[in-house]
Amino acid sequence: MPGPSPTPRPKSEDTAVLVDRLVDEVARRLAPEIPRPPAEPADSSPESRGYALLRLRVLTDVRRAIRHLEEQAARSAAECGAGYPEIGQAVGMSRQGARRRWPGLIGNGAQHPTHRPPSRST
């Protein structure tokens, strides 16, 4: 009996567009008191400024969370036997780039650094 068929992988461009939409939706949901961006980019009203600053804070928090999830995924990939070349390829960088980003992740029984969950500064 054949095993389950592999899940089709979306193209990188399709994934990027979807992620952009999802992150934008998360930012809007986390900042419900400011419903929409201003219609005019040059609008300097307090509401527009408040929206821009709140959206920036939310997106910064999203970036921290994504970095934390990337760290977990890289560690998991390494624990499953992936090497720096594969990890680098998965994130669109060279083996050397992956090694610089996640030093000590692979090889020589190196201990993985303890990673704390992302914190939000006030």
NORLINKA-V724069 format. One record per helix or strand of 2 or more residues. SS is the DSSP state (H for helix, E for strand). FROM is the first residue (numbers start at 1). TO is the last residue. Records with the same first field share a line. If there is no record, write none. Layout:
SS = FROM-TO  FROM-TO
This chain:
H = 12-30  46-79  84-90  95-101
